[in-house]
Amino acid sequence: MKQYLKLTIIFILYFMSVRGQSINDLIPKGEAFFIQSAQEYGKRDMAYWDIPGGEDKIVKGAQIKVWGLGDQAKDRRYVIENSSTAGYVKIHIDGVAGYLDVKGGKNNNGQDLIIWDPGNGWNQNFTFKYLGNGRFKIYSQGGKVICLSGRKSDNGNAITIWDDHDGPWMEWCLISVKTRQALKLEDKINAAKTNTGADMNGIRTFYIQSALTYGKSLDGFFDVPGVSAPAGGNNIQLWGLTDRGSDRKYRINTANNNLSFYNICVADNPNLNVDIAGGVNTDGANIQLYEKNNSSAQDFIFKYMGNGKFKIINANGKVICTNGRESKNGTNVLVWTDHEGPWMEWYLIDTETNEPFIPNNEKKNNITDITSNDPGVLAAFKEIDNTYKSVVNVEQKSNSTLGKLNNTTTTMEKSYLLINKVSSLNSKVNDTQNALNPFSRLPIIGVPVKVITTSLGMTLGQLDKVDKSLQAIKDPVVGQANSNVVNAYTSNLLFNSKMKLLKNTLVDTKNDLVNGNYSGIEKTSKITKLSEKLNAINGTLSSVDGNFNKIDDICNKMKNIDKPVTEFEEGVNKFDNGMKPVDKVADEINDVLNKRFKKGIGKVKIDISVRDILEGGKVGKLFDKYVNKFLDGVLQPLLKKLNVKVPSVPGVDKFKDALNNTLDFTKKIKENSDKINEATNKLGEIGL
C-alpha cells in the first residue's frame, strides 16, 4: 500500500511538472480581492464589483453591479478558488457561499452576472487572461468576457458578458484587500515559462498565410471552406483570401493549462481553438477547429525564423505544415516531424495593417547596419539602399491607400447588404399583412386589426417602391461597384505584401554579398545582374507611384456616401425594430384565434375555436353568456396591444442618389489598381 501511494505521489508530481502553470494557478487562492474596472483604475475610486445595498442584499439572485469602494463590506470582496473543471476557477463573495454566475445559464451578449448557490455548470466557471500591468480579462467557460455594460463605469451600472473585444471596459484589476495593491504577475509568469518560443504579446487579430505564397499571391491562407460561422470539428485547409470572413481571422491566448504555450483561437470565438484532430501524436494528423478543452492538442509555441516567418510547433513537438508541400486551394493543414522548408513556415498578418507580426524581443532588420570594405560591393550597397528607400516610400503610399480602400469596401458591402435587407423587410411586411387581413372582417377584433392592416398597407406601398427602385441598381450599379473596390483592395493588398517581402529580400541580398563565398568574377557578375534588376524594380515602382494618389483622391470623394449610407442604415434598423411588435401581435392573434372554448353544461358539451366563434359558429343562445365571457377574457389583453405604430423608412432618396455615382468612381479605382496589379506581376518576373 505504501509503495502504491509513493508511486501515485510521484505520478502526480510528474504530471504537475509536465502540465505547467496557468494564469489561474498564479492567482492566490483564498485571498480576498476588490475587483475594479481597468477603466477607472489609477484614476478614480470607482467601478468596483458590488451588490448595491450592502451585506443585507447578499441573497441568491442578487445582481453584481459596479460602485465606488465605500465601506469595503463583504459584498465588495471576492475570493477565487479552483473549479472541479480543469483549467477554470470559481469566484465567490468573501466568507459567503454566493458564487458568481451567468444568469440563467444563457450565453448571450449582455447577460447579467448574479450571485447563486454553488454549482457545477459552465456558468460558474471562469478563466483569467493576464494583459500586463495588473490588468486581466475574465472569460466565462462559454467564451465571453465579463465587461462593463455599455462601457459605463457609473455607480449602479451592471457587469455583463460579451464577445471578446479590446478595451479597458473589458479589463479588470484584482486589488488585494490586505495590501490595497493590484495583483501583478510579470515576475511569476517569467519564472513559470519553460519554453524557448517567441514572445507573442502584442499580436492582434491576424490571418495565417503559408510562406510558400506570402508576397507572391493571395493564396495559402488558413480557411474553413464553405462556412460563414466556424464550429468545432471544422477542418482547416488552405485557400485564397477571397473574403475576410470570421473563419480566416485568429487571435492568440496564453494556454489555460500551461503558461509556456499559446492557444490559437477564432478571433470572434475565444472558445474555439486550433486543434490536432484526435489529439494524436502522428505525422499527417489534421489540423481542425475544436472547442477549448485545455488539452496539449491545442497548445503551441511559435519559433521565430526571421523576416516575419514562424514555425508553429505543438506541445508534442510536431510542426504545423501544408500537405504535400503544396499551397493550392483545398490543401489540408496538418502536423509533421520538423523539417526545413517554407511549407513548414507561416506569416501572421495583421488584419488591419497587413503587417507581418514580429515579436517585440526580435531585432528588426536595419539595412544600413550591413557594411563592407569592398569598393565594388559598396557601390552595389548604394544602389540597394536607394532601391530600399524607394520601396519604403511606395509602401507607405500603399499603406495609406489600403486603409482608404478598406473603408470604401466596407461602405459598399454595407450598401449591398442594406438593399438585401430592404427586400427581406418588404417580404416580411407583405406576409404580416396577408396574415392579418382575414381578421379585419371579424367582429370585436376587426376594427383594431383594420387600423394595423391599413397602416401596413401604406407602409407596404412605400416599402415596395423603395425595394423596386433599389433592386434596379442592386446588381448593375452597387454589385458592380462593390466588385470593383473588392478587386482593387485585393490588388493593393498583394502589392503591399510584395513591398514588405521586397524590403526583407534587399536586406538578405546585402548579407549575401558580404557573407557569400564568391570569387572575384562571380561577385562582379552577380553585382552586374543585381544592378539590372534594381533598375527594373525602380522603374516599375516609379510607373505606379501616381496611381496611389489617384486612388486616394477617388476614395476621399467617395467618403461623401458614408453619411447617407449610415442614415439609411439607421432608418432601416429603426423600421426593422418597429416591425417586431407588429409581428409579435400578429403571432399572438393567431395563437388566440386557435384557442378552444371547452365547456360542459349538463349533457351538452361545447368544443369550438375562437376563430370559429368569431366567424359565426353557433353554440346556442343558452351558452352565449359563457362564450362571450370566454371571448372577453382571451381578446381583451390582445386588444390593448393593437395600438402599434408602423414606422416608415427614411433617407432612401439620398441613399440611392449617393450609390448612383459610385460605379464611375469605382471603375477609375479599378483601372488604377489594375496598373498596380501589373506592377506586382512585373516585380515577380524581375525576381531578386
N, C-alpha and C positions, 0 to 999 in steps of 0.2 A: 504493500500500500504506500509506504514512504517513497519507494522507488518510482511508483506511478505518479505520485504527487510531485516529485522532483522533476520528472520528465515533462509533466504538464506545465510547471512553472517555467522551465527552460523554453518550452514551445511558445508560451505567452510572451516571454521577454523577447524571443526571436521575432515573433510576429510584430510586436510593437516597434522593434528596431527597423524592420523592413517597411512597415506601414508608414513610419514617419509621423510628423505632426502637422496638424491643420491650424488654420486661424482660430477655429473654435477651441482647439486644445490650448492655445496660448492665452485665452481669456480666463482670468481667475474665476474659479467656481466657488459659490457660497459667499462671495463678496458682494455687498450692496453697491449699486451704481445709480446715480441720476443719469437719465438719458436725454440729452439735449440736441436739438437740431443744429447741424453744422451751419445753417443759415444765420443763426444768432450767436454761435459760439465765439467768444472773444469780443463780442460787440455789446450785447445786452443780456441781462439775466432773465431771458425769456425762452419760451418754446421747449419746456421740459415735459416729458410724459407725466400725465396726471389724471386722476379721476376727480373731476370738479365736485367740490362739496366736502372734501376731506375724508378721513378714515371711515366715517359712518356710511359713506357711499360705496365702500368696497363690498359689492354684492355681485352675485352671479349675473352676468349680462351687462355689467357696467361698461360704458364706452370709454376708451382711452382717448384723451384729448391732450392738447399742449397748453401750458400755463406758465406764468412766472414761478420761480422756485418757492418763494414764500416760506411756509412753515416747515418744510422738509419732512412732512409726515410720511407714514408708510406708503401712502398711495403715490408718492413721488419716487420711492426707492424700489429698485428691481434687481433681482438675482438671476444669474444664468446657471443652468445645470445641464448636464449631459442628457440627451434623449436616449430612449431604448432603440431608436432607429439610428444606425451608424451614420456618422457624418453630420448629424444635426444636434441642436440644443433646444432646450425649452427656456422660457423666460417667465418668472412669476414675481408677484409682489413680495417684498421682504417680510418673512415671518408669516405669510399667508399662502394657503394652497389655492390661490387665484391665478390662473395661468393665462398668458397672452394667447388669444385665439382669433382666427379669422372667422368673423361672424357667419354663422350658418354653414360653414364649410364650403362656401361658394368662392371659386377662384376668379372673380370678376374684377375688372378695374373699378376702383372706388369703393370696394368692400371695406367696411369698418373693422377695426381691431377692438375686441372686447376682452373682459375677464371671464373665465369659465372654469368649471371643475376640471381637474387633471384628466387627460385622455390620451389615447394612443394614435389619434388621427393625424393626417398630414397638416391639418390646420393649426396644430400646436407645435409644429416642428419648424425651426428656423436655422439659418446658417449665416455667418458673418463673413464679409469680404473686406479686407483692410485696404484702404486707399492711401495711407500715409498720413503723417502729421495728426494722428489721433482721430481720423475720420473713418467711419465704417458705412458700408451698405448692409442692410439686413434683409435677406431673402426668405420668403416662405418656401416650404417644400414644393409648393405649386409653381415656383419660379418667378413670382412677382416680388417687387421691392416695397418695403414699408416707406411711406413718404408723407409729407405734409399735404393735406387735401388742398387743392387749388394753389399750391406753392405758398400758402399763407402761414405765418407764424403768430398770428394774433391770439390772445387769450381765448380759449374755448374752441379753437379750430381743431378739427378731427385729424387723426392719422389714419391712413388707408393703405391698401396695396395697389400697385400699378405696374404696368410694363416697365422694364428697366430703361432708364434714360440717365444722362449725366447732368448733375446739378446739385447744389447744396440742399435743396428741398428733399433730396433722396438720400442724404447723408446724415449720420448721427455720431455723437461723441459720447463715450462712456466715462462719466466723471465719478471718481471714487468718492463715496460718502465720507470716508475717513480722511483722505488727503486733499479732497477738492481739486485734484489734478486729473486731466484727461488721460485715459489709458493710451499709451503709445507702444507699438510693438516692433519698431525697427530693429532694435538690438536682438530681441528674441527671434525674429524672423531670420536675420543673418546667421544666428547661431544654429538655427534648425535646418537651414538649407544644406544639402549634401551633394547636389549635382553640379556639373560643370557647364550647364546650358546657359544660354544668353538671358540677360535680364529683360523681360518683356514689359516692364512697367512703362506706361506712356502710350502704348499702342491703342488705337481707336478702332472703329469699325473698319473691316478690311475685306478685300477679295483675296483669294488664294489662286495664284497662277503658276503654271509649270515654267521652270527655267528653260524648257525646250522652246517655248513660244514667246517669252517676255521680250518686248521691244521689236518683235518680228511680225506678230499678228495678234488678234484679239481672241485666239483660240486657247484651249488648255486651262480653263477655269473650273474650280470646284463647282458642281451643279447637281441638283436633283431634277432630272429631266421630267417635264410634263406635269409638274405640280406648282401651285401658287403658294400653298401653305405647307412647308415641310413637316414631316411627322416621324415618329420613331419607327425604325425599320427601313426607312428610305435609303436606297443605295446611292453612293456618291460616284459620279462619273465626271469626266472632263467634257466641257462644252464651250462653244464660243460665247462671248459676252453679248448676247443678243438682247438681253434685258437686264434690269437691275433689281430683280425680284429678291424676296427675303431668303430664297434658297441659295443665293450667291453670297450673302453677307454674313460675316462671322466676327466674333469677339473672343477675347481670351480672359479666363478667370483662373485664379490660383486654385489648384485642386483641393477639395474639401479634406481628402484623406491624407494628403502629403504635400507640405509646402515646397518640396523640391520639384514638383511637377505643375503643369498647367492643364486646364481643360479648354478645348476649343468648342464654343457653343454657337448656335444660330443667333445672330445679333438680336432678333426680335423675341427670342425664347431662350433665356439662360438655363432652362431645364432640359434642353435638347442638345446633346453633345456629339461631337465626332467620336466614333467608337469603332473598335475592331470587332467585326461580326463574330459572334460566338465566344468572344474573349479568348480565342486560341492563339498560341504562340508558334504559328507555322507560316512559312513563306507562301505568299499568294492569298492570305486571308483578306477578305474585302473590307474596305472602309465604308461605314454607314453612319447614319444618324440614329441615336438612341437616347431614351430618357436617361437623365442623370442618375447614376446608380453607385457612384463613389468606388468603382472598380478600377483596377490598373489598366483595363482595356480602354479607358478614357483619359489616361494620364500620359502627358507628353512633355518632352523638353525640346527646345529649339537651339540647334547648333548653328551659330552664325558662320557663314562661309566667305563673307566679304562681298562688297559690291551689292548689298541688298538681298543676297541669297541665303536661304536657310535649309538645313535638313530638319525634318520633323520626326523625332525619334520617340517611340513608345517606351513605357516603363520596362517592357520586356526586351528592349534593345533593337527591335525591328524598326525599319525606316519606312515612312510613307513614300510611295513611288507610283509611277504610272505603269500600267500593264503593258508588257511587250516593248517598253521604252518608247511608246507612241504618245501622241497628243491629239489625235483626231477625235472628232465628236463621237461620244459614246464609249470612249476608253475608260475602263474601270480604274478606280484608285484603290490601291491595296498596300500591303506591307511586305517587306523583303529584308533579307540579310543585307547589311550595309555594303554598298559599293560606291565607287566614284563615278559620277556622271550627272548631266543635267536632268535626267529623268528621275533623279532622287533629290532634286533641289527645287525650292519654291520661293516665290516672291509674295510677300504680304503687303498688298497695295491699299493704301488709304482710299476709302470710297469717295471722299470729298476732294482730296487734293491730288490724287493719283500718284502720290509719293510712296515708294517702297519703304517699309519700316526699317530703320537702322537702330539697334539698341543704343541706349544712352552711353553705355560704357565702351562702345566701339569707336575707334578713331575714324573720322570721316576722311576720305581721300582728299588730299590737298595737292593739286597738280604742280604747284610752284615749289614743293619740297623736294622734287626729284631733280637732281643736277648731274652734270658730267664735266670732265676736263677735256673731252674730245671735241675739237672745233667743229667737225662735221656733225656730230651728234647735237652739239649746242645749237647749230643752225637749224637742225630738224626740230629741236625743242622749241625754238622761237615760233616756227610755223604751227607746231602742235598747240602751243599756248594761245596763239592768235585764233586758231580754229576753236579752241575750248571757249574763249571769250564770246565768239560768235554763237556757239551752241547755247551758252548760258543766256545770252541776250534774247535769242529766239525762243528759248524755253520759257523765259519769263513772260514773253508776249503770249505764248501758248497757254501758260497757266491762267493768265487773265481771260483769254478767250474761252478757255474750257469752263471757267466759272460762269461766264455770261451765258454760254450755250447751255449749261446745266440749268440755269434759271429759266431760260427760254423753253427748253424741253419740258420742264416741269409745268409751266403755264399752258403749253399746247396740249400736253397729256391730260391736264385737268379739264381743259375746254372740251376735249373729245369725250371724256367720261361724263361731263355735265350734260352734253347732248343726249347721251345714252340714258342718263338718269331722268331727264325730262320725258323721254319716250316711255320709260318704265312707269313714271308717275301718271302719265296720260292713261296708260292701260289700267292702272290701279283705280283712278277716279272713275273711269268708264265701268269697270267691274263693280265698284261700290254703288254707283248709280243704278246699274242694272239689278243689283241685289235688292235695293231699297224701293225701286219703282212700284212693284206689285203691292207693297204695304201702304202706299199713299192712298189707295182706294178703300182701305179698311176703316170701319168706324173706330172711334176713340183714338187710335194711334195714327190715323191717316193724316190729320191736319199737321202735326209737328213733323211727320216724315215728309210731307209735301214741301214744307219750308226748306228742309235739308236738301231734298232732291232738286228743288228749284235752284237753290244756291249752287249745288253741284253742277247742274246743267249750265249755268252761266260760267262757272269755273272751267268746266269741260270745254265749252266753246272757245274760251280764251286759250286754254292749255293746248287744245287741238291745233289752233292756228300757230301757236308757238312751236309745237312739235313739228308740224309740217314745214314751217319756214327754216327750222334748224336742220331737219333731215335733208333739205335741199342743198345745204352747204356742208353736211357732215363729211361725206367721202371726197367729193371733188375739191373742196377747199380745206377744211380742217384736217381731214385724214391725210391729204397730200402734204399740207404744211407740216403736220406732225412728223410724217415720214422724212421730209426734207431736213428738219432740225435733228432728228434722231441719227440720220446718216451723217450729218455734219458733226454731231457730237462724237460718234464713234471714230470718224476720220481724224478728228483733232486729238482724241484720246490716244490713238495708236501713235500719232506723230509725237505727242508729248512723252509717251513711254520711250520712243526711239531716241529722243533727246537725252533722257535720263540715262539710258543704256550707253549712248554715244559718249557721254562725259566719262563714264567708267572705262570705256574702251580706250579713250585717249590717255587716261592715266596708265592703264595696262600697257599701252604702246610705248610710253616713255620708260616704264620699268623694263620692258623687254629690250629696248635699245641699250639700256645701262647694264642689265644683267645677262643678256643673251650672249652666248659664246660664238660670236660671228667672226669670220675672217675679214680682213680689210675690204676685199672685193665684195663679199656677201653683204657687209654693212653698207657699202656705198650703193649697191644695187637696191637694197631694202629701203634706204633713205630716199632714193630717186623715185621708186614706186610709191612710197608713202607721200611724197610731195605732190605727186599727180593726184592721188586720192584726196588729199586735203584740199587741193584747189577745186576738185569736183564737188566736195562737200560744201565748201564755202559758196560756190556758185549756186548750188541747189538751195542753200539756206537764204541767200540773197533774193532768189527768184520768188520766194513766198513771203518775204518779210512784210510786204504791203497787204497781203491777203488777210492777215490777222487784224490789221487796223480796220479794214473794210467790214469784216465780220463783227467786230466790236461796235462799230458805228450803227450797223443794222440792228444788232441786239439792243442797243440803247434806245433806238427808235421803237422797237417792239415792246419796250417796257410800258409804253402807253396803254397796252392792252391789259396790263396787270389789274388796274383798278376796276374796269368794267367786268372782267372775269371774276374778281373777288366779290364784287357787289352782286353779280348774278348768282354766284355760288351761295352767298348768304341768303338770297331770296329763295332759291330752290330748296335749301336746307330748312328754311323757315316754313315753306309750303309743306315740305315732307313732314315736319313735326306737327304742323297744323292739321294734316290729314289723319294723323294717328288716332285722335279721339273720335273722328268721324268713322273710321274703320272699326274702332272698338264698339261704338254704338251699333253699327250695322251687324257686327258679330253677336252683340247682346240681344238685338231684336230677333235674330234667327233663333238664338237659344230660348228666348221667352216664347216665341211662337211654337216651338216644338215641345214646350212643357204640356203635360197632360193633366186634365181635371178628372180625378177619380173619386167617385162618391157612391156610397151605397145607402139608399133611403128605402127602408122597408125591403121589399123584394126586388126593387128596381136598382140596377147598377149602371152608373154612368162612367164612361171612359172616353174622353174626347180631348183633342189637342186645342190649344189656344187658337191656333191658325184656323181650325175648322169652326170654332165658335164665332170668331170674328167674321168669317166668310158666310155666316148664316146657318151654321149647323144647329139643328133643332134638338133641344133637350127637354122640352115640355115646360109649360108655364109654371108647373109646380116647383120646378127646380131652378127657375130664373134667379131667384134671390141668392141661391148658393153659388151659381155660376158667376153672377155679377160681382159678388163679394170676392170670389177667387180671382176674376179678371182684374178687379181693382187692386188686389194685393200684388199681383205679378207685374202689372203695367205701370202703376204709379211711380215706382222707383225709376223705371226706364224713361218715362215721360219727362222727368226732371233733368235727364241727361241730354235731351234732344235740343237744348239751346246751345248748339255748337256753331261757331262761325267758321266758314271755309275760307282760307286765305287766298290771296292772289299771287301771281308770280311776277315780280317787278324786274326791271332792268334788262329785259330781253332785247330791246332795240339797240341799246348801246353795246350789249354783248355781241349781237350779230354784226353790227357795223364794224366793231373792232376786229372781229375774225375775218371779215371780208377782205381786209387789207393784208392779211398775213401771208397769203400764198405768194404774192410777188416778192415780199421781203424774204421769205424762206427760200425761194428759188435762187436769189442772189447769195444767200448764206451757203446754200449747197454748191453753187458754182465756185465760190472761193474755197470751200472746203475740198472740192474735187481737186483743185490745184494743190492743196496741201497733201492730199492723198497721193497724188502723182509724185510729189517730192519724197514722201515716205518710201514709195516703191523704188525711186531712183537711188535713195540712200542705201536701200537694201542691195541694189545691184552694184553700187560702188564698193560696198564692203569695207572692212578695215581690219 
